[in-house]
Amino acid sequence: GRIHAIGGEHTFELRPDISVQDYGHAARSFLIENDFIPAELRPAYDSVTEFLLKELDEIFESTPYMSIRLHGDCHMGNVLWRDEMPHFVDFDDARNGPAIQDLWMMLSGEREDQQQQVMRIIRGYRDFCHFNPAQLRLIEPLRTLRMMYHAAWIARRWDDPAFPMAFTFFNTERYWSEHILELREQWSKLSEPTLQLFD
């Protein structure tokens, strides 16, 4: 909440937005144009990503939110605790986008668990910064975009010898089969009820 209270004063001028275009369409195009998807899996990948991106475009266009400066990769691994105070690290993915981007990666477990977690997180967040609950609709869309973007992020660096050594599982038929399955599961989640805030 404190970070976003300051981040909401201005947007980054030289850093891009977290968007369906960049995280979704551009990621998909790079993977296809550079032949990362195995030929036998291309029809399945093309189909699921085409439907997903159409749905994601519609959701983002119909969901009101203010674009602010974000951490961008705000998960528990990037939060260090000292003297009962959180210290946020690894700001190299900082971008402009909806506030919920820095909150949804803190959620874990089943839907019931996430419902309780999001209520506690937003309750504390609102001590420092306004939160528009309409953004909760973007949680699963943002999760989907992160999956697509991460696959392309590795692929764009695949010529760096360090990456095949660090990501040995990547660019195998099994990896792409599982990636497609995860995207199909996300497609289903997009139609599920959104997490809610209750007073």
N, C-alpha and C positions, 0 to 999 in steps of 0.2 A: 504494500500500500504506500509506503514512504517513497519507494523508487518510482512508482507510477504517478504519485502526486507531483513529483518533479518532472518526470517523463512526459506528462500531459501538457506541460507548459509550451513545448515546441515539439516539432518532429525532426528527425534526422534529415539533413539536406543531401548527404552523399551516400546514405545507406538505403537500400531498397525496402519495399513493403513486403510483409508476408501476405502473399496473394495466391489465388487459384492459378493465375497466369504463370507466376514464377515457380511456385512449389508444385504445381500440378501439370499444366499444359507444357511448359518448357522442359520439365523433368521427363515427361512421357516422350516428347519429341526427341530429346537427346538419346534416350535409350533405344528408341526405334531406329533413328537415323544412323546410329553407330553399331547396329546389329548386336546389341547385348542380349536381347531376348532370343532364346533358341527357336528355330523355325517352327518346330512342332507345337510350341506354346504361344506363338504370336497371335493366332486367332483368339485364344482365350484372353490373353493380355489386352489386345486391342479392344475386345468387346467390353470387358469389365471396366477398363479405364475410360472408355468413351462414355459409358453410362454414368460412371462416377463423376467425371468432370462436368457433365451436363447438370447433374444434381447439385454438385458443389457450387457451380456458377449461380444457380438459382437461389441456393440458400444464402450465399454471401450477398447477393444483390437485394434480397428481401429482409436481411437482418440488420437493424440499425446499430452502429457502434462508432465510437470515435477512435481514429488511428492515433496511437501515442508511441513514444519511444519505449521499447521493450528490452528485457534481457535476451529473450528469443529462444533460450535453451534452458529454461528454469526447471530443472528436475532436482531431486534430493542429492544427487551426486555433485551438484554445483552449489550446494549450500553447506558451509562449514559452521559448526556451532562452537562458540567460545564464551565462557562466562554467561551462559544462557542467552546469548545474543546470536542471531544468524548473520553470517558474512557470506555474501554472494560473490562467486568467482566465475571466471570463464565468460567474458562478455564478447567474445569474438563473433558470436551469432546475433548480436544486437541489431534490431531492425525496427521499423514502424509496423504497427498492427493493433489488433484488439487486445484489451487487457487480459482477457481470458486465456490467451496464449501462454502467459506466464503463470497461470494457475492450474490448468488442467493436468499438467504433468506431475503435479503433487498428489493426484488422486490414484488410488489403487484398490484392488479387490473387486468384489461383486458390486452390482448396481446399488444395493442397499448400503454397502460400505461407502461407496462414492457419494451417495446422497447425503449421508451424515458428514463426511469429510468436507464436501463443498460448502455446506452450511456453516461449519466452524471456520473454514478459511475465509469465506466472504464476510463473516461477522467480524473477524479481526481486521480484515482488509479495510472495511468501511470505517474503522477508527481513524484512518489516515486519508482515504481517497473514496470518491464516489464510485459506485459500481452499477452499471446498467444490467439487470438480470436477463435482458433479451439476448445478451452474449452467450448465455449458457447453451443456446442452440448451436453454437459454433464448436463445441467440444469435440464431437465425433468428426465433423468436417476437418478440423485442424489436425486431429489424430491421423486421418486418412492422408492429408497433404504431407504430413511429416514422414509417413511411410514412403510415399512416392518420391519425395525430395531426397530422403536419405539414400535410397537406391541409386538415384542419379548422382548424388554427391560422391559416393564411392566410385561410380563408373567414370566420372569426370577426372578422377585422379588415378585411374587404373594403370596408366603408363609410369607412374611413380613406383619404383621397385619396392618401396616400403609398404605400399597398399596391398598388393597380393600376399605379402608376408603377414600383414596385420589382419587381413580379412580373408582368410583361407577358404571360408565357406561361400564367399561371394562368387558370382558368375558361374555357378554350376547349375545343372538342370534341376537339382533338388531345391536350390535356393530360389529359383524363379517359380517353380511349382508352388512352394510354400508362400512366396510373395503374392502370387495370384490368388491363392486361397485366402490369405489375410485380407486382401482387397475385397474379395467377395463377401467376407464376413463383415467388413466395414460397410459395404453397400447395404447389408441387412440392418446394421446398427443405425444407419441414417434415418430409417423410418421408425425407430423406437422413440418412446416419449423422452423428452428432454428432462435433465435433472432440474429440480425446482428449489426455490428459496421459500421457506415457510417462516413466518414470524413466531 
